């Protein structure tokens, strides 16, 4: 599914610290030839007072990156730490529809509510990414937005989907690369972003940061 681009080759020698335990994000990086140090952030995902879709995910992504940087700084002096200039990558993904920010569903009823609201219409998938160059005070934060159009699936299909495990650990209660893909009509924007990790954009932003 994922192909290594030219910029990925340039990043293979760069130490990457992934502030996430997401199997999908880890898989994407490994497919690009990068073996990250996996160090999930440990934060309370409280929303800022101003919580537009882009502001929300950028705020949370930066909070995650800063938490991992703090974890690294707090390691004992005798512990081997990443070299200066290692890149911490943190991301946060939401689904946004009619003013509602949708994260992972709380339960089956919540998942049904989300997918019922999304059907036969479009919504936005928004991923905020924070890049932090460890020990160098360099940071880039951005949001990637993809417009996703759903088909008008029947209740029977929705109930069958909710009998699977796929819905319950995904923002908006679905995965574009999974069982639910057949209910997606088309998208406008990055496919990787809908998975939750706009890697092509991330590569470009890392290289821009490295030019400083």
C-alpha positions, 0 to 999 in steps of 0.5 A: 500500500505504501511506497518509498519516495525519494525524500524517504530515502533522505530520511533513512539515516535520521533518527525518528521518534514516533510519539504514538503506538498506532500500528498503522503509523508504525507500518507506514514508516516501516514501509518507507524504510524507517524504523522509528523509536516508538515512544507514545505520549502520555497526555490528557487530551483536553481540548483548547478553548478555541477548538476549530478542527485544525486548531484542535489537532495541531494543539493536541499533536504539539502537546504530544510531541512536547510530552515525549521531549520532556520524557526524554529530558527526564531520563537519568544521565546514565541512560542513552538518549537520542542524538541531538537533531532526532525528530519527534513526530506526533499526530492526532486525527479527528473526523469533523462533520457539521461542527462536531469533532469526532474522535474514537467512539465510546461504545457501539451506540456512539459508533452507530450515531457517528456513522449514521450522521456521516452516511450519504454525505461528506465530512472532513478528516483532519490530522494535526502533526507536530515535528520537534527536532530534539535538543535544537529548539526547532518545531513545525506544526501543521494540519492536513485536511481530506474531504471524504464522501460516503455512500448511502449504506443501509442500516443492515450494513451498518449493523454488520460493520459494528459487529466487527472490531474495526470501528472502535479504535478509529476516529469517526468509527471507520477505517478507509483501508479496512472493511468499511472502504466499500462504503466510501464513494471518493475522497478529495485529498490525501489517502494517507491522511485518512489513515491518520498519518499524511506521510508525504506531507510529513517528509516535506515538512521535515526536510524544510525544518532541516534546511534551517 
